[in-house]
Amino acid sequence: MTDTFVKELLQGMLLLFSHPLFYVFILVAFLIGLKRVKRERKEFKVRVHPVIDNLIFSLLPGILIGLIGSVIFVAAGITLPLGMIALIGVVYLALGLTFKTRFMNPAYAVSLSAVVGLLLPKFQLGISFVDRWIVDVQKTPLDSLAVIIGVLLIQEGILVIWKGADRTSPRLFKGKRGHYIGAHEATRFWIVPQFLVLPVGSIPVLDWWPLFPMGAVGFSFFLVPFAIGYRQLVTHTLPEEAIKHLGRQVILLGFIVTGIAAVGHFYNLPLLIAIAIAAGLAGRELITLVTSQRDDSRPSHFVPRDQGVMILSVVPGTPAAKMGLKIGEVIVKVNGVTLSQETSLYQALQINAAYCKLEVLNLNGEIRFVQGSLYQNEHHQLGVLLVHDVVDRNAAVGD
C-alpha cells in the first residue's frame, strides 16, 4: 500500500510538467517582470530589480507553500476529475486575456469554473475526450471546489505577508492637488502547484479516505498548477504595513470560506457550499476594492518635503544600499548641506565626488549619520530614487 501511494505521488508530480498551463504561468511571470523593468526605466531611468526576480519570486515561495498546502488536499482527499482540471486551466487563460494580474487568482478561476459546472447543459461534441471532460465537469462535487478556494486563499494570504512586501516597485504619478507623489506597487504572480486526488488509479478506497470519493473505486494523484496573482498599489504609508494588513484579511477570508465549505459538506447542505464559493469570489474582490478606496482617500506618504528629501526606493548594490538607507527615510543633509529639494541632493553630492556624509531622519523620527564611497561615472551616484516625475494616476492603477 505504501509503495503504491509513493509511486502515485511521484507520477502525479511528473504530470505537472505535462500540463501546458505550468509553462504559460512561467511565461506570464517573465512578462510581468519585463513590463515592470520597462516602466522603471521610463520613470526613473534605471532598473530597480532584474526581470529574473519575478521568476524566482514566482516559483520558489509558491512551490513551497503549494506543497505544504497539498498536505491538506491529500489528507482530506479533495477530488477533482480531469475535466474540471482542464476547465480551470481554460478559465485561467480567459482571465489572463484581461491583462490584469490580480484576476489570475484561484478565487476567480475556481469560482467561475464552479459556476460553469452548474450552468453547463448536457451535450456531446462527438470528440471522446472532450465529451468525457464535459461529464467530469458536471459531476464535480462543489464542496471540493469550495475547499480548494478556501485553502488557496489562505495560501495567498501567507504569501502576501511573507513575500508581498519584498522588492516592491516604486511608482510615480500626479496626485489630486497637482503635485507629484510616489507609491509602491507589489505585483506578484506565484505558481502554487497542489496535489489533488483523481478519481481513477490504483490507490484503493479506505474507510476514512477520501472525504470526497465521487463514487470511484481507485484513485491517483495529480500535481495541478495553480497561480496566485496579486497586485497592490500603496500610496498612504510604507508598503510593508499596508501589504501585510491585506494579507491578514485574505487569510481570514480563506478560513471563513473553508469553514463554511466544511460545515456544508459534513451536514450535506448544498446551499452553504454555494455560499462558500460565492464568498470566496465576492470577498476577494471586496478586499481589493476596499483596500484601493482606503489608500485613495488617505494623504499620500511619498511627497516632496520642505526640508530634506524622502527616499522612495533604494537600488540594490548601490552605495545607498551599502550604507543601509531605507525606503521612507528622509535625507536631511549631504556633505553638510541642508537639502530643500531633489536638485540640491545631486549638487551636494558634487562637493565630494568620491565620498559622502549623510544626515538621515530614520523611520522612528531619529537622526542618524551614515557615510560611504560613491561610484564614478554612474547615472545614480548614490542609488536612491526620489519623487521627481509625472505619470498619470489612471495609468498607475489600471494594470
ABEGO torsion letter per residue (X at the ends): XAAAAAAAAAAAAAAAAABAAAAAAAAAAAAAAAAAAAAAAAAAGBBABBAAAAAAAAAAAAAAAAAAAAAAAAAAGBBBBAAAAAAAAAAAAAAAAAGBAAABBAAAAAAAAAAAAAABBBBBAGBAAAAAAAAAAAABBAAAAAAAAAAAAAAAAAAAAAAAABGBBBBBBBBAAGBBBBBBBBBBBBBBBBBBBBABEABBBBAAOBABAGGBABBBBBBBBBBBBBBBBBAABBAAAAAAAAAAAAAAAAAAAAAAAAAAAAAGBAAAAAAAAAAAAAAAAAAAAAAAAAAAABBBABBBBABEBBBABBBBGBAAAAAGBBBGBBBABBGGBBBABAAAAAAAAAABAABBBBBBBBAAGBBBBBBBBBBBGBABAAGBBBBABBBBAAAAAAX
